[in-house]
Every structure is written in structure tokens, then in C-alpha cells.
Amino acid sequence: MNDNIHAYTSITTNYLPKARVLARSLKKHNPDVLFHLLISDDLPASFKLNDEPFDSVIYADELDIPDPDKFFFTHTVVELCTAVKGLALEYIFKTYNADTVFYFDPDMAVFSSIQSLLDELDNNSILLTPHQTEPEKTSTAIIDNEMCSLRYGVFNLGFVGVKNDSEGRRFSQWWCDRLVDFCFDDVQRGLFTDQKWVNLAPCFFSELKILRDPIYNVATWNLTSRKVTGTLENGIFINEEPLCFYHFSGFDSGAQEYMLKKYGAENPALYELRNWYIDQCQQQGQDQIGDAVYKYGCYSDGTLIKSNERIEYRTRADLQERFEKPFEAVPGKPCYRSWYIDNQSEVGYTSPTISISSLAGFKDVFFEVANYFYSTSYSERVNSSLKRFLLRNFARFMFYTGKILLK
């Protein structure tokens, strides 16, 4: 394997345990790959790079971000961790003169050599994995998977591979530019962080390979077409090929467990993977820092910033000009937070909704409502541990009630 292969992931501190699992799994099978931790947060005081599976730490606030205070304020945590991915890719290319760079989402794990990915880059410059590689066969799966891809993006940008050649760097710069300016979860405007942008990539870049091999980016959204067998001890196989990397997306929200039960309930290999991942995350500090609030999640006085406060600020140039330091919240001093409190009755607000298809079964309704409340418990709207506790327990009540009533 070439010595100048790099990989990275993007997190805030609460995802550090997952990033450790990812990095260790990648290094286990690919020890020559240099792994970089991109973080939009402060690391815990106990963090010591020499004890970690990372080769370097890239701090988001040290990247070439124009007007960083406004940039960090106008993005939610998911938007932020995504928005800096392109900047970090460019940084790694320029700083290390990397031959190849792979991005992996922190909630992934690697189970074999990535040499096959490098082989694909012998004749290509960009690697992407679609959410689905086979048409769905049931109405439920079409709604859950194909329609979800139409809404949120054809390709899963939990993974991307880019070669340091003219076409790869052209993609890298384009992706970076779009993420700096337009990396928002705004589905009504046709945006979903970086994923919807990359729908255009096959149109713009000729040296792009769409990876259809089932061993890559295995997740609940493609289990209908992938036969998972084996054990961790003897190897996990996808359609009788060794698994390369698995994506545990939706783990904290409960969506991963829900969709796994829906599409893989009878598969012991999938549950062995899930149980292994839970154990690995716990060993890496999940219970200690898994609920940490990132530093850009609060005003300077410690008050949590709500998503609607971010949206109002980023869509109004007059507010950005008037309040150049949006995080600042000092009693008696004019600031954006005070302005928002005084004017929130005039600010547009869209209440969250639950969208359930008319084709959904009664059991699905229970589980969708449970997932909604569990997901909401992690949102910035929830500004106290009591509210978070109540929402999560109500979600669990709905989930288990649905299981009991609808057996």
C-alpha cells in the first residue's frame, strides 16, 4: 500500500468515542494509512494524541474560514461537521501532499483492507457510494429507501475517496466551495448538507466511479439487497464477499435499531455487528462524553442556541452586520440573543411535523412517533436534562408499547 494515503473524519467531542472506533478499525486492517481527526469543538482535557489512534488533529477554527464567528453560528452541529469536510480535504492535500484522501463518517467501522478502493483509483479520481445499488421490490422499502434518497441525496457522503490529480482536485475545490457557502439542512430549498450537491458530481466530473460493490457502505438503507452472513471471529460477508466497511448511521437517535428490526430482524450477523459496536463505543468513552454539548452550541453565557435562532441570523444580512459577534451574550449589552428574545413573535417559525405515509402500517406509526421524540431529545431545542430525559423515556414507551400491542 502506498505510504501517502490519508483518511479523516469530522466530529464534535460527543462523537469522539465513535471516531476512535473508526480509526482503530481502519488502522487494524490498514496500518499505513494516516488518520486525521477533524474537530469543530474543544477536546477533553484528558485527550492526549500519543494515546489515540489518530495521527493528527485538525481544528476547524484553524481552517481558512471567512468570518469564522458567523460561520460557526449559522450552522447546526450536523451542518457544521459537514460544512468543514471540504476545507479539511483541501488542507490535507496541501499540507501533506497526499496521493489519496478518504473521508469516513465517524459512525463507520472498517473490517478489511481498503486496497480495493485504492485499486479503483488507479483509473478514477473520485469514488462515491450510492445509498442503494439495486431497485427496491416492496412499497415500504421504496418509501423508506428510494424516496429517502430522492429527498436527501442519491449518494451517501459518509464516504468519499479523492485522488490528488487534476480531476480529483477540481472536485475537491468545487465540493469545498459549495460546503462553505451552502451546507445547510434545508430540504425545501433542495439542500441537505453536502449530499444533495453531490447529486451533480457525475454530471460535472468525468473521472468519477460509482461503487456498486455491496461490500462498501453497508447500512440499514441497503440491507434489502445485501445478504449478510458470517461472524466477527470468522469474518462478515456481504453477498459472499468480505465486508469492507459498515455504516452505523442513526445509532444515537434510535433509527438504526428501528430500521434494523424492520429489515434485518432475523439476521444474527447484523445483531452481532450492532452489539460489537455498542461495546466498542462504550470502551472508548461513550458513557462519559456521548452527551457532551459542543462549544458552538451555546451563547457565551451558556444558553443553548436554538436552530431557529441560527436560521434567522444566517438569512438576514442586516442582523449579521448589526451583530458581528453573534455568540456574545452579555447582560445589559446589545446582542443578537437579546434582539431575538425581543423580536421572536415577529420571526417566522415552522413547527416540527411528523410525516407518515398513508401506506404505513399501524406498527410503523408507533415507531415513527417514537423515533421523532428520541431524535428531538438530541436537538438544540431541548435545553435541559429533564426535558431530554422525559422525551427519551416517552420515545421508549411508544416503541415498546408498539412492540407489545402489535406482536
N, C-alpha and C positions, 0 to 999 in steps of 0.2 A: 504494500500500500504506500502511495506517495506520502512523504513526511509533511507536506504542506496542505493538509486537509483540515478544515476548521468546521466547527459546529457551534451553535449558540441557542439560547432560549431567552425568553423575556418574561420577567416576573415583578411582583411586589413581594414584600417579605413573607406574607402568608402562604405564598406558593414555593418558598424555599425548600421545604421537605420534598415536594414533588420534583423540583428541579434537581435535587440531589439524587433521587431515584433514577431520573432520566440520565443524568451524567454518569452515574455508576454503571448503569446498564449498557450505555454506549461504550464506555471505556473497557468494560469487561470483554466485549467482543471485538472492539476496535481500539486497542490501546494507543495507537499512534495518532489518533485524531485529537486535535487541540480543542478544548471545550471552553466557551466563554459564557459567563453569566451576565446578562443584561438586566439591570435592576433600576426601576423607577421608584426608589424608596431609599431609606436608610437601612443598612444591615444591622442585625442584632449585635450588641456589644460583645457577645461570646463568639462571633464569627471570626475564624482565623483561616485565611486562604490556604495555608500549608496543610490544614487538616481536612480540606474539602476536595471533592472530585473535580473542581473547576481549575482551569489553567490561568484564568484571569477574570476580573470583574470589570464590566463596563457600566459606569454610572450614567443614567440617562441625562442628568443635568450637566454632564460634561461633554455631551454631543453638541454638534453645531445646530442648535435650535434657535431660530429667530424669536425674540421676545419670549423667553422661556416661562416667565411667570404666567403670562396669558395662555401660553400653550398648555402648561400643566393644569391650569384652572379649567380650561374649556373642554377637557376630556374626562370622561368617567374612567374608572380603573381599567376596564376592559379595553376601552378605546385608547387609553394611554399606552398600555403594554403592547398594543398592536401598532400604534402610530410611530413608535420609535424603532420598529423592526427594520425598516428600510434604511434609516440613518445608521443603525448598527452594522448592517450588511456592508454599506459603503465604508464605514470605519474599519471593519475587519479587512476588507480588500486593500485599503490604502495603508493601514498600519502594518499588516503582516505580509502583504503581497501574496495573499492566499491564492492557491491554484483553484480551490473549490471551497464553497461555503454551503453548509446545510443548516437550515433552521428547523428546529423541532419544538412543538408546543411543550410546556413543562409537564403536562399530564399525559405524556407518552412514555413508553419504555421500549428499549431495543433488545431484541432476543437473538440476533445473529449478526454476522458480518455485513457491512454496508458496501462490500466490494461490488456487488451487482449494481448499486446506484452509481458508483464511480465508472463502471463499465458503460452504463447508459450515457454518461457524459463524454465518452470518447468521441461520439458523433453528434452530440447535442450540447446546448448551452444552458438550458433551463429544464428542470424537472418539476412536474406538478402531479398531484394525485386528486382525481375526482372523488366526490362523495360516493357516487355509485358508478359501477362499471358494467352492470347488467340491468336490463329493464325489470321493474317490479311486476309481480303477477297477481297481486290482490289489491283491492281498492284501499284497504287500510294501509298497506305498505306504500302505495302510490302517494297517499296523503301524507304519511309520516316522513317519507324519504324523498321521492322525486319532487313533490310540491315544495318541500322544505328547501331543496336545492335551488329551485326556481326563485324562491323568496330570498334566500341568504347567500347564494353563490354556488356555482357548479363545482368549483374546486375547494378542497379543504386546505386552508392556508396554515394549518397546524404543521404542515411540512412544505418546504420548497428547497430545491437544490439549484445552485447557480455556479457556473464556471467562469473563471476570470479570463474571458476573451471578449472581443468587441460586442458580440450579441448579448452575452451574459451581462456585461457591464451596462449596456444600453437598457436592458430590462431592469437591472438593479437601480439605476438612476431614475427611471420612469416610476418604478414602484415607490422609491423613496420620496419623490416629489409629490405623488398622489397622497401618500400617507401623511406627510407633513401638513398638507392643506385640507384634505378631505377624508380623514379616517374617523368616521362617526357612525354610530348605530342609529341610522335614520332611514328605515326601510321605506317609508312613504316617499322619500326623495330618491329612492333607488340605491341607497348606500347601506352597506353592512360592513363596517370597518374595512379590512383590506380585501375581503373575499369577493365582493361584487366587482371591484376594479379588475381583478384578475380574470373575470369572465372574458375581458377584452384581449388578454395576453395572446391567445392563439391567432388573433387577427393581426396583431402588431409585430410579433416576433416569429421568425421562420424556424429558428433552431430550437424549437420547444418540443419536448417529449411529454406526452400524457401517459403516465404509468398506469397500465390496466392490470398488471400482475396482482393477483389477490393477496400477496404476502405483505403489501405495503399499506400502512394507514388503515388497519383493520379496526372497525368501531361498530357500535350498535346500528348505525345507519346503513351498513352494508352486509350485515350478517345473513340476510335472506338469500344471498347468492354465494356465501362463503362457508364451506364445510370446515368446522374447527374440530380437530382431533388431537390426541396425544396428552402428554403430561409435562409439567415443568422439568421433571427429572429426566425424561427421555426425549423431550422436545415437543413443542407445539407446532402442529401442521395446519396449513390453510390450503384446502383443496389438494392435500397430499404434498404440499411444498413447505419447507421450513419457514415459519413466521419470521419476518424481518422486524417490523415494529407495530405496536398496538397503541391505540389512542383511547385513553380512559376519559373521554370527554363527558362533561356533565356530572362528574363524581360528587362534588360538594352540593349541588342543587338537588340531587336525588334522581335526576333524569337518567343517569347511566343505569342505575338499578332498575328503574321503571321500564326502560326500553330493553334492557337485558332480559327481564322477566317476560316481556312481550315477544321477543324474537329469539331468545336462547334459553328458555326456562329449563329445557330437558338436557342441556349440554354441560356435562361435568367439567370439561376443559375450560369453558368460559368462566365458570364459577371458581375454578382453581386459580385462574388468572386474576379474577377480582379479589379473592381472599389474599393472594400473594401481594397484590398492590396495596391493599389496606395495611397489611403487616409491614411492608417496606416503608410506607409513608409514616407510620407510627414510629418506626425505628429511627427515622430521620427528623423527628420533632413535630409531627402533625398536631399532637395534642397540646403542645406548648405554644406554637406560633401560628397554627392554622387559622385562627380568627383575628390575627393582628390587623389593625387598621393602618393603611398606608399613609405616609406623611402628607400626601396631596389630597387626602380625603377630608381634611378639616381646615377650618379657618385658623388664624393664628391664636385665637382664644380657645381652641379645642372643639368648637362646634362643628358637627358633621355637615358637609356641603351636600345639598340635595341635587339630584340630576337636573331638575327644572331650573335651579339657580345657575348651573353651568350653561344650560341651553340658552337662557335669556341673555347671559353675558356674551356668549360667542356669536349670537345672531344680531347683536346691536353694537355697531361701531361707536355710537355716542357714549355708551357705557364703558367701552374699552378705553376710550380717550379720557373720559372723566375719572375712571378708577384704574390707574395704571398698575396698582398692586392689589389685585382682587382678593388675595388671601388675607390681607390685613384687616383685622377686626379689633379696633381699639376704642374703648368706651369714651364717648364724648367727641370722637373724631369722625368726620365724614368718611364713610367707607361703603363698599358695594353691599356688604351684608346688611347694613342699616338701610340703605336705599331699597333693597329687595323687600325687607320686612315692611317698610312704609308703603310700598307700591304693589305688593303681591296681589291685591284684589284686582289690579288692572293688568296683571301679567297673564297671558294665555296659559291655560293648564289643561292637559288632556288626562283624564282619569285612566288608570290602567284597566285593561279588559282581559277577559279570558275568551279565546276563540276556540270553539269546539265544533267540529264538523257535524252536519246533520246525519252523516253516516256512522258517527262514532257510537259504540256500544255503551250501555249503562256503566259498565266497569271502567271504560276509558274516561267517562265524565268524572268519576270519583278520583281517578289517578291524575287527571289533568288539573283538577282543583287542588289536589294535594301538592302537586309539583309547583303550581303557581304560588301557593303560600310559602313553600320551602324556598323557592327562588327569591321571593320578595324579602325573606328574612335576611338575605345577604346583601340587599340593595342599600344604597346610601340614604333612602328614605327612612330606614329603620335606625333611629338614633339613640336606642337604649338597649341594654342587655335584656331587660324584662320583655320588651316588645319582641326582640329576636327569639327569646325562649318560648313565648306564647305562640308566635307564628309557626315555629318549627314543630312544636308539640301538636298544634292543631293540624298541621300537614300530616304528621304521623298518624293522628287519629283518623283522618279521612282515608289515608292509604290503607291502614289495617282494617278499618270498617268495611271498605270496599272489598278487601280480600275475603273477609269473613262472610259478608252478606251474599257475595256473588260466586261462592265456590260452586 
